[in-house]
């Protein structure tokens, strides 16, 4: 390795580029996967009712639809919800769900919701606490939130009663209010013609339906669609179809690009090791002549290839980790962090680089052990 330092360094750099790409893109894919995993967990045991076919684009609904949904066989409870964007406009550049304001019937959710949220400081919001909020972990810096202080949302000051622990999914980017507080905000956004026909306390844009034990959520969604007019009920299958399938393709593309970079790095290892062995043919012949066995020669060159992979992997992972941390830090103020460098990605990156080096070095190493002793010793 140290006889041809420049060539070795260039080979290590080839591995470094591949592992850098794997680390950065893998961290992005990890963030996407956890967002999807959290959504899958949330939607697994409930039905979400809205005014449109999409889970994420809602139209106004009358809260009086709630008793009609409650009458459907298989429903144990229904919580009215209102969700709107934090800024009053949809951020097309947002990675994952946009920063949102969420209000719901807290007492019902507290009793039936299986997706539990914990708090790093403060406590959960209570149903009657108007003018107060709890804040998701990704919005703490953006809103300069702290328990006991106030945050400004849509021009109004709200007291912060809780800061949520990181869930690595949608609640990290949400501000929770009482249902009535969010109804007022959402009502003000509606066109005048809509406001003229409904009161602020009657407008919602969704319902969360909790099931009786043993009820299939997708089948219940079909029942609600048949029995309750002018609503669209969606079970977990819709989430899988709309989000999980699309993101799995995106993740495959990310890892595919990283894999191409790794293959290029692997080819550079093969080239370096082949040249190295060609230069040391006579040396290999002498070693074999004085008693070196096949396993000795093979292990020597595989170890060398593995070390090249390890050094390249550590350097690539280090550069990737620094990049991920710096970008996340830069986006922290906006609450739009796009990477998650997990232990799994780190171990995969470094482990894969070593394995790649060994695999890439196997052919040259195997060629070395097949060298004819007499011809090798005669080699100048």
Order of alpha helices (4+ residues) and beta strands (2+ residues): alpha-beta-beta-alpha-beta-beta-alpha-beta-beta-alpha-beta-beta-beta-alpha-alpha-beta-beta-alpha-beta-alpha-alpha-alpha-alpha-alpha-alpha
